[in-house]
Amino acid sequence: MVLKWVEQAQSLFGVVLNEAQVAQFADYEAMLMDWNARFNLTAIRDLEGMRLKHFLDSLSCVMAFPSDLDEPNIIDVGTGAGFPGVPLKIVYPKSFLTLVESIKKKAGFCGELTRVLGLRRVLISSERAETLGQDWEHREFYDIALARAVAGMPTLVEYLLPLVKVGGRAIIQKGASAKDEADAARNAIRLFGGKLHEIIPVELPGVDGERFLVLIEKIKPTPGEFPRAVGVPSKSPILN
């Protein structure tokens, strides 16, 4: 029997999961349930909520992926329990994925998760995004940088755009405030070398509230002084 959420992934986002990938998601579910029983890993603890608000929500990001990219370099900033990066890694198994999570407990979960799921080419970093953005191994290396519910938009673009190569994309998952936040971040987007390309509405069945993908294209290099020192982007975001 095909699980309902797996059918929804295909009908809503065009994501077709094979048996091995469905099995990986089943192992992911089991680990989330186990760890949540012992730690405050995620606020969503029921199976249906995990499938809709974690798995499907993460997979919605494919709507903002280039259609010709099957081996992308992806970085997920503030990944928590691996969202949206790990579900996307399952869908794009040839990709290289960096998961950025400064909370050691959650980073530890991500490490065990990737081992259990047999995921290769995954790096887990507890460094702050500002530090990685000034590291030559990460700066302007990624095809896609992702963030979900981490910070306000002007702060997020300072985290993400320095990590994205010219021609790449930053994809930010936001709720009903997406359009207003994107407008407030226009100066920051331009300053860091980006261009607001599209705000894509996302439909999640049975989930209240609007959801959007804010898609930003990287059109020129980020000036060398950005990102600023750790903590500065959140305390003093660049506003219009």
C-alpha atoms as a printed R data frame, in Angstrom:
    type eleno elety resid chain resno      x      y       z
1   ATOM     1    CA   MET     A     1  0.000  0.000   0.000
2   ATOM     2    CA   VAL     A     2  1.326  3.428  -0.969
3   ATOM     3    CA   LEU     A     3  1.287  5.854   1.941
4   ATOM     4    CA   LYS     A     4 -0.960  8.873   1.499
5   ATOM     5    CA   TRP     A     5  1.817 11.397   2.091
6   ATOM     6    CA   VAL     A     6  3.976  9.675  -0.538
7   ATOM     7    CA   GLU     A     7  1.160 10.051  -3.064
8   ATOM     8    CA   GLN     A     8  0.792 13.696  -2.041
9   ATOM     9    CA   ALA     A     9  4.506 14.315  -2.591
10  ATOM    10    CA   GLN     A    10  4.039 13.197  -6.181
11  ATOM    11    CA   SER     A    11  0.761 14.989  -6.865
12  ATOM    12    CA   LEU     A    12  1.760 18.286  -5.235
13  ATOM    13    CA   PHE     A    13  5.472 18.555  -5.985
14  ATOM    14    CA   GLY     A    14  6.229 15.931  -8.636
15  ATOM    15    CA   VAL     A    15  8.454 13.985  -6.231
16  ATOM    16    CA   VAL     A    16  8.373 10.259  -6.996
17  ATOM    17    CA   LEU     A    17  9.825  8.097  -4.219
18  ATOM    18    CA   ASN     A    18 11.027  4.550  -4.852
19  ATOM    19    CA   GLU     A    19 10.756  1.739  -2.309
20  ATOM    20    CA   ALA     A    20 14.236  2.320  -0.918
21  ATOM    21    CA   GLN     A    21 13.525  6.028  -0.379
22  ATOM    22    CA   VAL     A    22 10.186  5.290   1.321
23  ATOM    23    CA   ALA     A    23 12.072  2.877   3.609
24  ATOM    24    CA   GLN     A    24 14.559  5.642   4.461
25  ATOM    25    CA   PHE     A    25 11.706  7.954   5.417
26  ATOM    26    CA   ALA     A    26 10.244  5.172   7.579
27  ATOM    27    CA   ASP     A    27 13.572  4.875   9.416
28  ATOM    28    CA   TYR     A    28 13.620  8.682   9.745
29  ATOM    29    CA   GLU     A    29 10.154  8.574  11.360
30  ATOM    30    CA   ALA     A    30 11.231  5.889  13.785
31  ATOM    31    CA   MET     A    31 14.310  7.839  14.853
32  ATOM    32    CA   LEU     A    32 12.306 11.036  15.336
33  ATOM    33    CA   MET     A    33  9.767  9.214  17.515
34  ATOM    34    CA   ASP     A    34 12.524  7.565  19.563
35  ATOM    35    CA   TRP     A    35 14.609 10.695  20.103
36  ATOM    36    CA   ASN     A    36 11.579 12.877  20.790
37  ATOM    37    CA   ALA     A    37 10.608 10.528  23.598
38  ATOM    38    CA   ARG     A    38 13.922 11.342  25.291
39  ATOM    39    CA   PHE     A    39 14.806 14.838  24.099
40  ATOM    40    CA   ASN     A    40 12.988 17.959  22.993
41  ATOM    41    CA   LEU     A    41 14.070 17.459  19.407
42  ATOM    42    CA   THR     A    42 11.037 18.846  17.560
43  ATOM    43    CA   ALA     A    43  7.734 20.362  18.657
44  ATOM    44    CA   ILE     A    44  5.844 18.043  16.292
45  ATOM    45    CA   ARG     A    45  5.633 14.588  17.839
46  ATOM    46    CA   ASP     A    46  2.747 12.796  16.108
47  ATOM    47    CA   LEU     A    47  3.369 10.695  13.000
48  ATOM    48    CA   GLU     A    48  0.876 12.499  10.768
49  ATOM    49    CA   GLY     A    49  2.287 15.882  11.776
50  ATOM    50    CA   MET     A    50  5.821 14.720  10.995
51  ATOM    51    CA   ARG     A    51  4.816 13.518   7.567
52  ATOM    52    CA   LEU     A    52  2.955 16.698   6.635
53  ATOM    53    CA   LYS     A    53  4.835 19.467   8.451
54  ATOM    54    CA   HIS     A    54  8.333 17.999   8.209
55  ATOM    55    CA   PHE     A    55  8.576 15.634   5.233
56  ATOM    56    CA   LEU     A    56  6.107 17.195   2.790
57  ATOM    57    CA   ASP     A    57  7.057 20.708   3.842
58  ATOM    58    CA   SER     A    58 10.722 19.922   3.193
59  ATOM    59    CA   LEU     A    59 10.011 18.324  -0.178
60  ATOM    60    CA   SER     A    60  8.102 21.422  -1.296
61  ATOM    61    CA   CYS     A    61 11.512 23.038  -1.819
62  ATOM    62    CA   VAL     A    62 11.932 21.078  -5.051
63  ATOM    63    CA   MET     A    63  9.522 23.549  -6.652
64  ATOM    64    CA   ALA     A    64 12.339 26.108  -6.472
65  ATOM    65    CA   PHE     A    65 15.123 23.746  -7.640
66  ATOM    66    CA   PRO     A    66 16.500 24.040 -11.187
67  ATOM    67    CA   SER     A    67 15.020 21.278 -13.321
68  ATOM    68    CA   ASP     A    68 18.414 20.223 -14.723
69  ATOM    69    CA   LEU     A    69 20.225 19.855 -11.387
70  ATOM    70    CA   ASP     A    70 20.519 16.252 -10.156
71  ATOM    71    CA   GLU     A    71 23.803 16.452  -8.208
72  ATOM    72    CA   PRO     A    72 23.529 19.816  -6.417
73  ATOM    73    CA   ASN     A    73 25.749 21.040  -3.614
74  ATOM    74    CA   ILE     A    74 23.235 21.949  -0.887
75  ATOM    75    CA   ILE     A    75 23.646 23.665   2.480
76  ATOM    76    CA   ASP     A    76 20.861 23.764   5.083
77  ATOM    77    CA   VAL     A    77 21.377 26.465   7.724
78  ATOM    78    CA   GLY     A    78 19.730 25.877  11.112
79  ATOM    79    CA   THR     A    79 18.647 22.385  10.111
80  ATOM    80    CA   GLY     A    80 17.456 21.261  13.558
81  ATOM    81    CA   ALA     A    81 16.444 17.624  13.137
82  ATOM    82    CA   GLY     A    82 17.485 17.659   9.478
83  ATOM    83    CA   PHE     A    83 14.776 19.737   7.820
84  ATOM    84    CA   PRO     A    84 14.596 20.444   4.966
85  ATOM    85    CA   GLY     A    85 18.066 19.126   4.060
86  ATOM    86    CA   VAL     A    86 17.798 15.399   4.804
87  ATOM    87    CA   PRO     A    87 14.481 14.777   2.983
88  ATOM    88    CA   LEU     A    88 15.982 16.539  -0.040
89  ATOM    89    CA   LYS     A    89 19.151 14.451   0.245
90  ATOM    90    CA   ILE     A    90 16.991 11.313   0.115
91  ATOM    91    CA   VAL     A    91 15.381 12.614  -3.089
92  ATOM    92    CA   TYR     A    92 18.732 13.753  -4.560
93  ATOM    93    CA   PRO     A    93 21.046 10.944  -3.376
94  ATOM    94    CA   LYS     A    94 23.978 12.122  -5.533
95  ATOM    95    CA   SER     A    95 23.968 15.580  -3.960
96  ATOM    96    CA   PHE     A    96 26.546 16.862  -1.496
97  ATOM    97    CA   LEU     A    97 24.801 18.150   1.637
98  ATOM    98    CA   THR     A    98 26.060 20.300   4.507
99  ATOM    99    CA   LEU     A    99 23.820 20.471   7.578
100 ATOM   100    CA   VAL     A   100 24.507 23.468   9.820
101 ATOM   101    CA   GLU     A   101 23.270 23.134  13.401
102 ATOM   102    CA   SER     A   102 24.891 24.878  16.367
103 ATOM   103    CA   ILE     A   103 22.920 22.953  19.021
104 ATOM   104    CA   LYS     A   104 25.067 19.922  19.775
105 ATOM   105    CA   LYS     A   105 22.172 17.587  20.638
106 ATOM   106    CA   LYS     A   106 20.468 18.231  17.313
107 ATOM   107    CA   ALA     A   107 23.738 17.993  15.406
108 ATOM   108    CA   GLY     A   108 24.311 14.649  17.124
109 ATOM   109    CA   PHE     A   109 20.902 13.437  15.982
110 ATOM   110    CA   CYS     A   110 21.717 14.440  12.419
111 ATOM   111    CA   GLY     A   111 24.974 12.497  12.575
112 ATOM   112    CA   GLU     A   112 23.258  9.347  13.809
113 ATOM   113    CA   LEU     A   113 20.443  9.846  11.287
114 ATOM   114    CA   THR     A   114 22.765  9.994   8.302
115 ATOM   115    CA   ARG     A   115 24.527  6.842   9.547
116 ATOM   116    CA   VAL     A   116 21.280  4.904   9.988
117 ATOM   117    CA   LEU     A   117 19.898  6.027   6.621
118 ATOM   118    CA   GLY     A   118 23.169  5.198   4.867
119 ATOM   119    CA   LEU     A   119 23.530  8.694   3.416
120 ATOM   120    CA   ARG     A   120 26.866  9.520   1.810
121 ATOM   121    CA   ARG     A   121 28.479 12.870   1.063
122 ATOM   122    CA   VAL     A   122 26.942 14.600   4.087
123 ATOM   123    CA   LEU     A   123 28.850 17.050   6.282
124 ATOM   124    CA   ILE     A   124 27.463 18.126   9.645
125 ATOM   125    CA   SER     A   125 28.794 21.390  11.022
126 ATOM   126    CA   SER     A   126 28.198 23.039  14.377
127 ATOM   127    CA   GLU     A   127 29.828 26.250  13.167
128 ATOM   128    CA   ARG     A   128 27.758 29.386  12.850
129 ATOM   129    CA   ALA     A   129 26.638 30.408   9.365
130 ATOM   130    CA   GLU     A   130 28.654 33.646   9.644
131 ATOM   131    CA   THR     A   131 31.827 31.621  10.180
132 ATOM   132    CA   LEU     A   132 31.148 29.276   7.275
133 ATOM   133    CA   GLY     A   133 30.394 32.218   5.018
134 ATOM   134    CA   GLN     A   134 33.966 33.461   5.493
135 ATOM   135    CA   ASP     A   135 35.512 29.974   5.102
136 ATOM   136    CA   TRP     A   136 36.979 29.432   1.622
137 ATOM   137    CA   GLU     A   137 35.815 25.804   1.634
138 ATOM   138    CA   HIS     A   138 32.177 26.926   1.896
139 ATOM   139    CA   ARG     A   139 32.022 30.494   0.617
140 ATOM   140    CA   GLU     A   140 30.244 30.710  -2.753
141 ATOM   141    CA   PHE     A   141 30.467 26.916  -3.101
142 ATOM   142    CA   TYR     A   142 26.829 25.826  -3.007
143 ATOM   143    CA   ASP     A   143 24.233 25.568  -5.753
144 ATOM   144    CA   ILE     A   144 21.438 25.847  -3.207
145 ATOM   145    CA   ALA     A   145 21.289 27.283   0.313
146 ATOM   146    CA   LEU     A   146 18.221 26.563   2.438
147 ATOM   147    CA   ALA     A   147 16.723 27.871   5.648
148 ATOM   148    CA   ARG     A   148 13.448 27.248   7.444
149 ATOM   149    CA   ALA     A   149 12.140 29.259  10.396
150 ATOM   150    CA   VAL     A   150 15.593 30.376  11.524
151 ATOM   151    CA   ALA     A   151 15.498 34.194  11.558
152 ATOM   152    CA   GLY     A   152 14.079 37.274   9.852
153 ATOM   153    CA   MET     A   153 14.648 37.630   6.115
154 ATOM   154    CA   PRO     A   154 17.359 40.347   6.172
155 ATOM   155    CA   THR     A   155 19.363 38.206   8.596
156 ATOM   156    CA   LEU     A   156 18.791 35.029   6.618
157 ATOM   157    CA   VAL     A   157 20.027 36.467   3.355
158 ATOM   158    CA   GLU     A   158 23.253 37.508   5.089
159 ATOM   159    CA   TYR     A   159 23.632 33.930   6.309
160 ATOM   160    CA   LEU     A   160 22.813 32.289   2.983
161 ATOM   161    CA   LEU     A   161 23.927 34.390   0.028
162 ATOM   162    CA   PRO     A   162 27.680 34.385   0.876
163 ATOM   163    CA   LEU     A   163 27.491 30.582   0.715
164 ATOM   164    CA   VAL     A   164 25.850 30.475  -2.728
165 ATOM   165    CA   LYS     A   165 27.854 30.451  -5.961
166 ATOM   166    CA   VAL     A   166 26.979 32.952  -8.665
167 ATOM   167    CA   GLY     A   167 24.161 31.345 -10.640
168 ATOM   168    CA   GLY     A   168 22.954 29.459  -7.552
169 ATOM   169    CA   ARG     A   169 19.887 29.964  -5.411
170 ATOM   170    CA   ALA     A   170 18.875 30.710  -1.839
171 ATOM   171    CA   ILE     A   171 15.527 29.187  -0.893
172 ATOM   172    CA   ILE     A   172 13.877 30.426   2.288
173 ATOM   173    CA   GLN     A   173 10.754 28.803   3.713
174 ATOM   174    CA   LYS     A   174  8.385 31.304   5.260
175 ATOM   175    CA   GLY     A   175  4.792 31.640   6.425
176 ATOM   176    CA   ALA     A   176  2.202 34.335   5.813
177 ATOM   177    CA   SER     A   177  4.752 37.120   6.380
178 ATOM   178    CA   ALA     A   178  6.875 36.018   3.401
179 ATOM   179    CA   LYS     A   179  5.965 38.832   1.029
180 ATOM   180    CA   ASP     A   180  6.399 41.584   3.621
181 ATOM   181    CA   GLU     A   181  9.692 40.094   4.830
182 ATOM   182    CA   ALA     A   182 11.014 39.779   1.293
183 ATOM   183    CA   ASP     A   183 10.141 43.406   0.640
184 ATOM   184    CA   ALA     A   184 11.929 44.456   3.849
185 ATOM   185    CA   ALA     A   185 15.011 42.506   2.729
186 ATOM   186    CA   ARG     A   186 15.336 43.933  -0.795
187 ATOM   187    CA   ASN     A   187 18.309 46.136   0.110
188 ATOM   188    CA   ALA     A   188 20.077 43.270   1.870
189 ATOM   189    CA   ILE     A   189 19.419 40.913  -1.049
190 ATOM   190    CA   ARG     A   190 20.936 43.406  -3.500
191 ATOM   191    CA   LEU     A   191 23.914 44.180  -1.247
192 ATOM   192    CA   PHE     A   192 24.835 40.500  -0.870
193 ATOM   193    CA   GLY     A   193 24.693 39.834  -4.614
194 ATOM   194    CA   GLY     A   194 21.188 38.461  -4.943
195 ATOM   195    CA   LYS     A   195 18.004 39.156  -6.828
196 ATOM   196    CA   LEU     A   196 14.519 38.281  -5.612
197 ATOM   197    CA   HIS     A   197 13.262 35.944  -8.327
198 ATOM   198    CA   GLU     A   198  9.948 34.551  -7.117
199 ATOM   199    CA   ILE     A   199  7.738 33.913  -4.106
200 ATOM   200    CA   ILE     A   200  6.137 30.504  -4.592
201 ATOM   201    CA   PRO     A   201  2.977 29.539  -2.667
202 ATOM   202    CA   VAL     A   202  3.052 26.096  -1.060
203 ATOM   203    CA   GLU     A   203 -0.003 23.944  -0.400
204 ATOM   204    CA   LEU     A   204  0.162 21.425   2.410
205 ATOM   205    CA   PRO     A   205 -3.043 19.383   2.787
206 ATOM   206    CA   GLY     A   206 -4.761 19.761   6.121
207 ATOM   207    CA   VAL     A   207 -2.278 22.342   7.394
208 ATOM   208    CA   ASP     A   208 -3.603 25.773   8.327
209 ATOM   209    CA   GLY     A   209 -1.716 28.935   7.459
210 ATOM   210    CA   GLU     A   210 -0.041 30.166   4.316
211 ATOM   211    CA   ARG     A   211  3.388 28.877   3.307
212 ATOM   212    CA   PHE     A   212  5.791 30.208   0.717
213 ATOM   213    CA   LEU     A   213  9.200 29.576  -0.797
214 ATOM   214    CA   VAL     A   214 11.184 32.786  -1.241
215 ATOM   215    CA   LEU     A   215 13.524 32.148  -4.170
216 ATOM   216    CA   ILE     A   216 16.582 34.404  -4.490
217 ATOM   217    CA   GLU     A   217 19.059 34.103  -7.352
218 ATOM   218    CA   LYS     A   218 22.757 34.862  -6.839
219 ATOM   219    CA   ILE     A   219 23.728 37.196  -9.688
220 ATOM   220    CA   LYS     A   220 27.085 38.564  -8.508
221 ATOM   221    CA   PRO     A   221 29.707 37.815  -5.821
222 ATOM   222    CA   THR     A   222 29.043 38.836  -2.233
223 ATOM   223    CA   PRO     A   223 31.362 41.652  -1.050
224 ATOM   224    CA   GLY     A   224 34.180 40.267   1.100
225 ATOM   225    CA   GLU     A   225 33.109 42.018   4.309
226 ATOM   226    CA   PHE     A   226 29.925 39.914   4.438
227 ATOM   227    CA   PRO     A   227 28.767 38.009   6.328
228 ATOM   228    CA   ARG     A   228 29.696 40.122   9.322
229 ATOM   229    CA   ALA     A   229 30.948 38.702  12.635
230 ATOM   230    CA   VAL     A   230 28.958 36.070  14.521
231 ATOM   231    CA   GLY     A   231 25.820 37.578  16.037
232 ATOM   232    CA   VAL     A   232 25.923 40.849  14.122
233 ATOM   233    CA   PRO     A   233 23.470 39.896  11.325
234 ATOM   234    CA   SER     A   234 20.784 39.018  13.871
235 ATOM   235    CA   LYS     A   235 21.413 42.003  16.141
236 ATOM   236    CA   SER     A   236 21.828 44.588  13.363
237 ATOM   237    CA   PRO     A   237 20.126 43.318  10.212
238 ATOM   238    CA   ILE     A   238 20.562 45.414   7.079
239 ATOM   239    CA   LEU     A   239 17.185 46.973   6.365
240 ATOM   240    CA   ASN     A   240 15.797 49.117   3.550
